[in-house]
Amino acid sequence: MASQNDLRIKRIYEPAEAGDGARVLVDRVWPRGVTKEAAALTLWLKDVSPSTELRKWFGHEPERWDEFRRRYHAELEQDQDGLAELRELRGKGRVTLLYGAHDTEHNQAVALRDYLLAHH
């Protein structure tokens, strides 16, 4: 069973490190200014990112965070296929969820990590 320490989050703009383990981008849109080489991705899971409608509604406004998390977790409940790939990677070792947002506390990677930790 993977531990919380084996599931990390990081901005994709930070350099890739050997300790990242599997690097998984969880944004629906490719981050501006990042090359495929610099991203050093293991996987790009667009399907586990929030829907375009939800992402636009949220707009990274902290006052919408709780409702965003609730809606995003409901979306995740409907798409267990994408999560299966993520759970498989976690079974093999450390996974770093990558995101492009500026806000390090209110973004889909944080919400996804919380969901995964609550729903082993």
C-alpha positions, 0 to 999 in steps of 0.5 A, a space after each residue: 500500500 502506498 503511503 502519503 509520502 509516496 504521493 506528492 504534488 509539484 508545479 510543473 515549472 519546477 525542475 524534474 528531480 530523480 526523487 519525483 518518481 512517476 511524474 503525472 501531469 493532471 492538467 487538461 491543458 498543456 502548461 505554457 512555456 514548458 517543453 515535453 523534455 523539461 516536463 519529463 512526464 511519465 503520463 499526462 492524465 487529462 481525463 482525471 483533471 477537472 472538466 473544462 466547465 468546472 475549471 472555468 467556474 472555479 477560476 482559482 478563486 479561493 472562496 470557491 475552493 470547498 465547492 470546487 473540491 466537492 464537484 471535482 470529487 464527484 467528477 472523479 467518482 464518475 471516471 474510475 478508469 483514469 484513476 486506475 492508471 494512477 493507482 497502478 503507478 502508486 502501487 509501483 512507488 512514488 508519484 508526483 502530481 504535476 500542475 501548472 496553476 500559480 496557487 499552490 494550495 487551491 488547485 486540482 492536484 491538491 484536490 486530487 491528492 486529497 481524493 486519492 488519500 481518502 479513497 485508497 
